[in-house]
Amino acid sequence: MTEPCNKPMRVVHTAVVVVGDIAVFLAFVILGKAEHEITLGQALFRTALPFGFVWVVGSPWLGAYKASTIYNLSTMAWKIPLVWLLCGLVALVGRALLTNQPLILTFVVVSIAVQGVLLISWRGVFMLAVTKLATRHD
């Protein structure tokens, strides 16, 4: 897909992608809360906070919000998994320190895999929606 040349629209799209990315971490927490019977506050603090914080702070520096990543499927398909793997692993270490609990391999694998799939899926849906809207206006 070609990048939209309208700068204000790109800012709106980037904001939507940031909100969608954060929604991925919240969805993971809500699914985990139901599975593990912990309070929402505990889940938000112990899980969403480390993942969301590291993603929001680190991923822009690694190119997750560049136009080429937001609007180009082939770039997104390789860049988001790599950025997520790095940010997710940092977040897991931060989570272990924050909660004073050891890293558990099953949680590491599940959290990296599930949130990675959710991030890539969400970004794909966003690209599809933007493409559909762009073709309607042409």
Phi, psi and omega in degrees: 000141177279152181286138173296138182271352181281106184302312180301324179292323178296324178295317178297315180299317179298317178299319179296319180295319178299312180298318178296320178297316179296323177299328177300314181294322177293320178298319178299318179295316181296318176296317180292323179300316179295322182287322189252003175051052174245164181288157179298320178300315177298316182296318179295315182291313186281334187238304183296319182301306180298314181294313181296316181298309181297320180295311184293324180278318187270320188296326177299323179293335182263004173095013182292339182244016173290151179304321181296330178277323182287323188252353184245115185299316183293324177292314180300321185297333177256329186283314183298316176300319180292315179296318180296317181301314179295309181296319180297319179292320176298317179297321179296319177295316177299320179296318179298319178291318181297320184264354181057041179234151179288159173289132179250123187306317181297320178293321178301310182295312182296314183293319178294314183292309185294311181292327176297313178297318179296317179298312181294318179297313180300314180297322177296317177298318178300313180300318179299315180297316180295321178296315179298316179295321181294321180288333177289330182270353180274000000 
